[in-house]
Amino acid sequence: MGKVVVLILGLALVAFVAKTALDRTASPRAEHSAPRRQLDQVRDKAHDLERQQQEAVDKAAAQADTR
């Protein structure tokens, strides 16, 4: 009976350690490095510029259609 309890507790401990180790590696860090933040800002700015250009093209196309 004692060996079974020790076995179950040991397996539970191993499972807990494995779960916490995997949780740490699976989740991204809350803080990003400076180059990563800069890259994210560049991507956001590029997305904004593309959106603005598309809006300008759509506006010009709408004006051309009304003439």
C-alpha positions in Angstrom: 0.0 0.0 0.0 2.8 2.4 0.9 4.6 1.7 -2.4 1.5 2.5 -4.4 1.0 5.8 -2.5 4.7 6.8 -3.1 4.3 5.8 -6.8 1.2 7.9 -7.3 2.7 10.9 -5.5 5.9 10.5 -7.6 4.0 10.5 -10.8 1.9 13.5 -9.7 5.1 15.4 -8.9 6.7 14.5 -12.3 3.5 15.5 -14.1 3.4 18.8 -12.2 7.0 19.6 -13.0 6.5 18.7 -16.7 3.4 20.8 -16.9 5.0 23.9 -15.4 8.1 23.5 -17.6 5.9 23.3 -20.7 3.7 26.2 -19.7 6.8 28.5 -19.4 8.1 27.6 -22.8 4.8 27.7 -24.6 3.7 31.2 -23.5 5.4 34.2 -25.1 7.2 36.6 -22.8 5.2 39.7 -21.8 8.2 41.9 -22.4 9.7 42.0 -25.9 13.2 43.1 -26.7 13.9 46.5 -28.2 14.5 45.2 -31.7 11.2 43.2 -31.5 9.3 46.3 -30.4 10.9 48.4 -33.2 10.0 45.7 -35.8 6.4 45.7 -34.5 6.2 49.5 -34.8 7.6 49.3 -38.4 5.0 46.7 -39.3 2.2 48.8 -37.8 3.3 51.9 -39.7 3.6 49.9 -42.9 0.1 48.6 -42.4 -1.2 52.1 -41.8 0.5 53.4 -44.9 -1.0 50.6 -47.0 -4.4 51.4 -45.7 -4.0 55.1 -46.4 -2.8 54.4 -50.0 -5.7 52.0 -50.6 -8.2 54.6 -49.3 -6.6 57.2 -51.7 -6.9 54.8 -54.6 -10.5 53.9 -53.8 -11.3 57.6 -53.5 -9.7 58.4 -56.9 -11.5 55.4 -58.5 -14.8 56.7 -57.1 -14.2 60.2 -58.5 -13.2 58.8 -61.9 -16.5 56.7 -61.9 -18.6 59.8 -61.2 -17.2 61.8 -64.1 
